[in-house]
Amino acid sequence: MTDPFLTIDQQIHGADRVLVKVAGELDHHTAPRLSRSLEGIPLTRGGVLVLDLSGLTYCDSTGITVLITAYHRTEAAGCSLFLAGVGHDLLRVLQTVGLDRVFTFHPTAQEALDAPRD
């Protein structure tokens, strides 16, 4: 089923990097779909998961919870999670709650894919 409010596009880059492009509204209605999509990604030790949020137009607390869950999952697997293209409004919220000290940010998805692992 297609959700008109959220699109998710997953791309494999090399042996250990996965890019997930998220666009639209990430809220309590759409967050479960992103959560399921992220849970289905096989993580390998030393790998990198990049979430490209440049197309995100809205993110509520449920969406932030999905990001935190993804962070915990990647950490447990020995992977890095990079957030790319985070908009000003979302970045401000993440800074307000201290998550800017948890997540690693990159301006673009390509820069995140090219970056060394944390």
ZAKEFI-250978 format. One line per 3 residues: their letters; for each residue y, z negated, x negated of N, C-alpha, C. Coordinates in steps of 0.05 Angstrom, whole numbers. Example, Ala and Ser with C-alpha at 12.3 -4.5 7.8 and 13.67 -1.06 7.14 Angstrom:
2
as	-114 -156 -264 -90 -156 -246 -66 -156 -264; -45 -142 -257 -21 -143 -273 1 -157 -258
END
This chain:
118
mtd	-24 0 -17 0 0 0 25 0 -18; 44 16 -11 69 18 -26 89 -1 -15; 102 -16 -32 123 -35 -24 150 -22 -30
pfl	166 -17 -9 192 -4 -14 212 -21 -29; 206 -47 -31 225 -65 -44 219 -71 -73; 195 -65 -82 187 -71 -110 169 -49 -121
tid	175 -39 -144 157 -20 -157 148 -32 -184; 123 -28 -190 111 -38 -215 97 -15 -228; 104 -10 -253 91 12 -269 81 0 -295
qqi	55 2 -299 43 -9 -323 36 14 -342; 43 10 -368 37 30 -389 25 16 -413; 4 28 -425 -8 18 -449 6 31 -473
hga	14 16 -493 26 27 -517 10 17 -541; -5 34 -552 -22 27 -575 -44 9 -567; -55 -5 -587 -79 -22 -582 -72 -49 -570
drv	-48 -58 -574 -42 -86 -566 -16 -90 -552; -4 -70 -541 22 -73 -527 20 -61 -500; 30 -76 -480 30 -67 -453 59 -70 -442
lvk	68 -49 -430 95 -49 -418 92 -49 -388; 105 -67 -374 105 -68 -345 134 -65 -336; 140 -43 -323 167 -38 -312 168 -48 -284
vag	187 -66 -279 190 -78 -253 218 -70 -242; 218 -58 -218 243 -49 -206 245 -57 -177; 269 -64 -168 273 -72 -140 277 -102 -137
eld	268 -113 -116 272 -141 -109 247 -158 -114; 250 -178 -131 228 -196 -137 234 -223 -123; 221 -227 -101 226 -251 -84 199 -261 -73
hht	201 -280 -54 177 -292 -44 159 -273 -29; 170 -250 -21 153 -230 -7 139 -212 -28; 152 -205 -50 141 -186 -69 129 -199 -93
apr	135 -223 -99 125 -237 -123 95 -238 -125; 81 -242 -103 51 -243 -105 40 -217 -116; 52 -194 -109 42 -169 -118 46 -166 -149
lsr	69 -174 -159 73 -173 -188 54 -193 -201; 51 -216 -190 32 -236 -201 4 -225 -204; -6 -212 -183 -33 -200 -184 -34 -178 -205
sle	-14 -163 -207 -13 -141 -227 -14 -152 -255; 1 -173 -260 1 -185 -287 -25 -199 -293; -37 -211 -273 -63 -225 -277 -85 -205 -285
gip	-82 -180 -276 -102 -159 -281 -100 -146 -309; -79 -154 -324 -75 -142 -351 -92 -158 -371; -110 -144 -385 -126 -158 -405 -108 -164 -429
ltr	-107 -189 -438 -90 -196 -461 -108 -201 -485; -98 -191 -508 -113 -195 -533 -97 -211 -552; -110 -228 -567 -96 -245 -587 -80 -227 -605
ggv	-54 -235 -609 -36 -219 -625 -22 -196 -611; -29 -193 -585 -16 -172 -570 11 -179 -559; 23 -160 -546 50 -164 -535 51 -153 -507
lvl	61 -168 -489 67 -160 -461 97 -158 -458; 107 -134 -451 135 -130 -447 140 -126 -417; 158 -142 -406 166 -138 -379 194 -126 -379
dls	196 -101 -370 221 -87 -369 233 -93 -342; 254 -109 -342 267 -118 -317 293 -104 -312; 298 -82 -327 324 -68 -324 328 -56 -296
glt	306 -51 -281 309 -41 -254 308 -62 -233; 308 -87 -241 307 -109 -221 335 -113 -209; 336 -113 -183 362 -116 -169 366 -144 -158
ycd	344 -159 -156 345 -186 -145 321 -202 -154; 325 -227 -160 303 -245 -168 309 -273 -158; 291 -284 -141 294 -311 -132 277 -330 -148
stg	275 -355 -140 260 -375 -155 230 -368 -156; 220 -355 -135 192 -347 -135 187 -327 -157; 205 -309 -161 203 -289 -182 204 -302 -209
itv	222 -321 -213 224 -335 -238 198 -350 -244; 185 -361 -223 159 -374 -226 138 -354 -237; 139 -330 -227 120 -309 -237 125 -304 -267
lit	150 -303 -275 156 -299 -304 146 -323 -320; 150 -347 -310 140 -371 -325 110 -371 -327; 97 -364 -305 67 -362 -305 58 -341 -325
ayh	71 -318 -326 64 -298 -346 68 -308 -374; 89 -323 -379 93 -335 -405 70 -354 -413; 63 -371 -395 41 -390 -400 14 -375 -405
rte	10 -355 -390 -15 -339 -393 -16 -325 -420; 7 -313 -429 7 -300 -455 5 -320 -477; 18 -342 -475 15 -363 -496 -13 -372 -499
aag	-27 -377 -476 -55 -386 -477 -73 -366 -490; -66 -340 -487 -82 -318 -498 -75 -311 -527; -54 -325 -538 -45 -319 -565 -29 -293 -567
csl	-15 -287 -545 2 -263 -543 31 -271 -542; 48 -251 -544 77 -255 -540 85 -241 -514; 105 -254 -501 117 -242 -478 146 -236 -484
fla	154 -211 -481 182 -203 -485 194 -194 -459; 218 -203 -453 232 -194 -429 253 -173 -439; 254 -150 -427 272 -129 -435 290 -121 -412
gvg	315 -114 -419 334 -104 -399 341 -124 -377; 342 -149 -384 349 -170 -364 378 -168 -357; 384 -165 -331 411 -163 -322 427 -188 -325
hdl	453 -185 -324 471 -208 -329 466 -231 -309; 463 -225 -284 459 -247 -264 434 -263 -269; 412 -248 -274 386 -262 -279 388 -277 -305
lrv	400 -266 -326 402 -279 -351 418 -305 -348; 439 -304 -332 455 -329 -328 438 -351 -315; 422 -344 -295 404 -363 -282 384 -374 -303
lqt	372 -357 -318 352 -366 -338 365 -384 -359; 390 -378 -366 405 -396 -385 411 -423 -372; 419 -422 -347 426 -447 -333 403 -467 -332
vgl	379 -456 -329 355 -474 -327 341 -477 -353; 352 -466 -375 341 -470 -401 319 -451 -409; 313 -431 -393 291 -413 -399 299 -392 -421
drv	325 -391 -428 332 -374 -450 322 -384 -476; 313 -409 -477 301 -421 -501 271 -417 -501; 260 -407 -479 231 -403 -476 224 -373 -480
ftf	238 -356 -466 233 -328 -467 246 -314 -491; 234 -292 -500 246 -275 -520 257 -250 -506; 282 -245 -511 296 -223 -497 302 -200 -516
hpt	300 -176 -505 307 -151 -519 324 -134 -500; 344 -120 -511 362 -104 -494 347 -82 -479; 327 -69 -492 313 -48 -479 283 -51 -482
aqe	268 -37 -466 239 -38 -468 230 -26 -495; 242 -5 -504 234 7 -529 239 -12 -552; 261 -26 -552 266 -46 -573 245 -68 -573
ald	237 -76 -549 216 -96 -546 189 -86 -556; 183 -61 -550 158 -50 -559 157 -47 -589; 180 -41 -601 182 -38 -630 184 -64 -645
apr	190 -86 -632 195 -111 -645 170 -124 -655; 172 -139 -677 149 -154 -687 142 -176 -667; 117 -183 -667 107 -205 -649 120 -231 -658
d	126 -248 -639 137 -275 -645 119 -291 -663
END
